Amino acid sequence: MAAIPKDVHEQAQEPMAWFQHDANAQQDIKCQRLLMRRGNEGYGAYWRLCELLASTKHHSIAVDTDEDWLILAGAIGMRSMGAFDETVSIAETRDFIDCLLEIGLLVRDGKGHIESERMCKNALYFGKQRVNGAKGGRPKKKQENPQE
């Protein structure tokens, strides 16, 4: 794999306003596994998580503390209400994320964060676009001298 230029890598860490989502994503084997295990509710929570990853600097989410898990639970619509809501929310969100890790839709970065390899690829694409856009338009073509 070719080395990623520093300026592209830096730009890829910035939040994305949008990301590519294949119209047939549900046909991907990983998404099929998610649908089988968690149904449409889990599939929806997964895409909410993808949106969160896209809009977050570095495209990774901390899952190191109980507070991190509660924040994530709220962000992806898994926050329980009622008695023991924090405990239930943390347990259900951990279980859901473990499922996504097992399926291969997420990975751990080894620093207490989760991320999506697909989202990282999307971010690199946008990093390249941002760097190229900063260069301006295409260089002017050399004009041949018609009098010669």
C-alpha positions in Angstrom: 0.0 0.0 0.0 1.3 3.4 -1.0 2.1 5.9 1.8 -0.6 8.5 2.3 0.7 12.1 1.9 0.7 14.0 5.2 -1.6 16.7 3.9 -4.2 14.2 2.7 -4.0 12.3 6.1 -4.5 15.6 8.0 -7.5 16.6 5.8 -9.0 13.1 6.1 -9.2 13.5 9.9 -11.7 16.4 9.6 -15.4 15.8 10.0 -17.3 14.9 6.8 -20.6 16.6 5.9 -21.7 13.5 4.1 -20.3 10.1 3.0 -21.0 7.6 0.2 -23.6 5.0 1.0 -24.2 2.3 -1.5 -27.8 1.9 -2.5 -27.4 -1.9 -2.1 -25.6 -1.8 1.2 -28.1 -4.2 2.7 -26.8 -6.9 0.3 -23.3 -6.8 1.7 -22.7 -10.0 3.8 -21.8 -8.0 6.9 -25.0 -5.9 6.7 -27.0 -9.1 6.0 -25.5 -10.6 9.2 -26.5 -7.4 11.1 -30.0 -7.6 9.8 -30.3 -11.3 10.7 -29.1 -10.6 14.3 -30.5 -7.2 15.1 -33.3 -6.5 12.5 -34.1 -3.1 11.1 -33.7 -1.5 14.5 -30.0 -2.6 14.6 -29.5 -1.7 11.0 -30.8 1.8 11.7 -28.6 2.2 14.8 -25.6 1.1 12.7 -26.3 3.8 10.2 -26.7 6.4 12.9 -23.3 5.3 14.2 -21.9 5.7 10.7 -23.3 9.3 10.6 -21.7 9.9 14.0 -18.4 8.6 12.9 -18.5 10.7 9.7 -19.2 13.9 11.7 -16.5 13.3 14.3 -13.0 14.4 14.0 -10.7 11.4 13.4 -13.8 9.3 12.7 -13.5 7.3 15.9 -15.5 7.2 19.0 -14.3 6.7 22.6 -15.7 3.7 24.4 -13.4 3.6 27.4 -15.6 4.7 30.2 -19.2 4.2 31.3 -19.9 7.8 30.5 -18.6 7.2 26.9 -21.0 4.3 26.6 -23.9 6.4 27.8 -23.1 9.2 25.3 -22.9 6.6 22.5 -26.2 5.0 23.6 -27.9 8.3 23.4 -26.4 9.2 20.0 -27.5 6.0 18.3 -30.9 5.7 19.9 -30.1 3.0 22.5 -30.6 5.0 25.7 -33.1 3.2 27.9 -35.5 5.0 30.1 -36.7 3.8 33.5 -35.2 2.1 36.5 -31.6 1.2 36.0 -31.6 3.0 32.7 -27.9 3.7 32.8 -26.9 0.2 33.5 -29.2 -1.2 30.8 -28.1 1.4 28.3 -24.5 0.6 28.8 -25.0 -3.2 28.6 -27.2 -3.0 25.5 -24.8 -0.6 23.7 -21.8 -2.7 24.6 -23.6 -5.8 23.3 -24.5 -4.1 20.1 -21.0 -2.8 19.5 -19.6 -6.2 20.2 -21.9 -7.6 17.6 -20.7 -5.0 15.0 -17.1 -5.9 15.9 -17.7 -9.6 15.5 -19.4 -9.1 12.2 -16.5 -6.8 11.0 -18.4 -3.6 10.6 -16.3 -2.0 13.2 -12.8 -2.3 14.6 -11.0 -1.3 17.8 -8.1 1.1 17.4 -6.3 -0.2 20.5 -6.7 3.2 22.2 -10.2 2.9 23.7 -11.9 3.9 20.5 -14.0 2.2 17.8 -13.9 3.0 14.1 -15.1 1.8 10.8 -12.6 0.8 8.1 -15.2 1.8 5.5 -15.6 5.3 7.0 -11.8 5.7 7.1 -11.7 4.9 3.3 -14.4 7.5 2.8 -12.4 10.0 4.9 -9.3 9.4 2.8 -11.3 10.1 -0.4 -12.5 13.4 1.0 -9.0 14.2 2.3 -7.7 13.9 -1.3 -10.6 16.0 -2.6 -9.9 18.7 0.0 -6.2 18.8 -0.8 -6.8 18.9 -4.6 -9.5 21.6 -4.1 -7.0 23.7 -2.2 -4.7 23.7 -5.2 -7.2 25.5 -7.3 -8.3 24.6 -10.8 -6.5 22.8 -13.5 -3.2 24.4 -14.6 -3.4 26.4 -17.8 -2.4 24.6 -20.9 0.5 26.0 -22.8 -0.8 27.7 -25.9 0.9 27.0 -29.1 2.0 30.1 -31.1 -0.2 30.0 -34.2 2.1 32.4 -36.0 4.9 29.9 -36.2 
